[in-house]
Amino acid sequence: MKKYIVSIFLVSFLFSSCDLLGNFKQNDSDFKVPIVWESGLYSNYYYSHIVDGDAVYFYERPPGYTTVNIYSLTRLHAETGELLWRSLEFSGIIFCPPVAIGGYIYVTLFPNILYCFDKETGEHTATLEINLDNREFEVHTNTTGIQQYIYLGLWTRERHFVRFDTTLISHHNDPDTVQIIDPEIIWVPEHNGHVIAKPVLYNNVVYASTHSPRGEEPVELAGFDIDTGEMVFHVTFGGSEDIDEKYEGVEKGGVTNPIFIYDDILYYLSGSISAWDIKTGNQFYRHRSAKGTPNHLRYSAHRSWQAVYYQGNIYYTSGNSDSHYGFHNIHCIEAETGKLVWNTVTKDSATLGTNVVIMQDRLYTPQYNGLWVFEPHTGELIGVDKSFVGVDMSSNVMYNGYMISLRRDSTGAGKLVAVNVGR
């Protein structure tokens, strides 16, 4: 009889502690993460910070300014958080994080202007204007530096994927004199899709994808030899085939980081989840949410940021919040099959617009309601640091075991901090 009672207790405990996907109850625990340094510097462009070498670069909001579009490019020492320099102040709508190439940092401003700064001194060395056949194109988000090239999408009524060689820029003229850049056209998509998402370099090939705001046009995935610019990979899927009464998943995503490549497999994580052999172009699988699928079992990567591969699984977030609709926003899928392993949503979370970090068998997700730490294989909650008030729509970048992120202070300002997660 005692054994029977104990068995009932254990079964009750297990079912009260987790659901069938391994999502354990999220009890608030006394958990602290070690803050290594806190810069005290404010940014309201929350996914701007990058690490290059031993330095962090981000768009700082100068003290005393209330105008949204006034910034300086600021450099910190990644190990200590020490302020190294601030650039001159500039105004405008910023399209993407800074781009580091060689000895320079590039800032992209609306609609087609780039500022260039010296890495070591912060000196403004050049101003560039992107021009294509004397037509007025706008630069898309996710301007990306790969080797000596800057890759970017241009659009007006037409869409183009282009690049230009930064070694051709003069840094000896008056920096306020605008240099006109006529980029090399790499790709004009067949279906006129926007080339918005961040390009990815893998084995000397640059991969890019298209995006249709309404999900009506097919998605194109393409790869280009970085030396010759020649297209070496191209597949098309979605569009009209997604107009199906059985499914709800269409490729409306793609504006952030849908392409993820690991071990010769390209994963496209967006309105549906698919995997492709980059050597043959064959599709391994594609998963779409069938109509009627419970919300918590959906694992679309819509508005996802950079995914992480870890011990056979892929981890990513999606732009959902904790609400009565029951959507989850942290997902783990099996890389080989694309099947859901576990997913969850943290209690009272707002829309999740950040990337996960996995170090030493722990998964970290800073959010406005705390820094949440999970066991990556099961989704079991390890702890929550409630003192860490994260910033939604922000990135987490790594430097030698430090996660460099943003958290709010008592005034609500987003301040750059480094958290020890891997030393």
Secondary structure, 3 states (H helix, E strand, C coil): CHHHHHHHHHHHHHHHHECCCCCECCCCCCCCCCEEEEEEEECCCCCCCEEECCEEEEEECCCCCCCCCEEEEEEEECCCCCEEEEEEEEECCECCCCEEECCEEEEEECCCEEEEEECCCCCEEEEEEECECCECCEECCCCEEECCEEEEEEECCCEEEEEEEHHHCCCCCCCCCEEEECCEEEECCCCCCECCCCCEEECCEEEEECECCCCCCCEEEEEEECCCCCEEEEEEECHHHHCCCCECCCCCCCCCCCEEEECCEEEEECCCEEEEECCCCCEEEEECCECCCCHHHCCCCCCCCCCEEECCEEEEECCCCCCCCCCCCEEEEECCCCCEEEEECCCCCCCCCCCCEEECCEEEEEECCEEEEECCCCCCEEEEECCCCECCCCCCEEECCEEEEEEECCCCCEEEEEEECCC
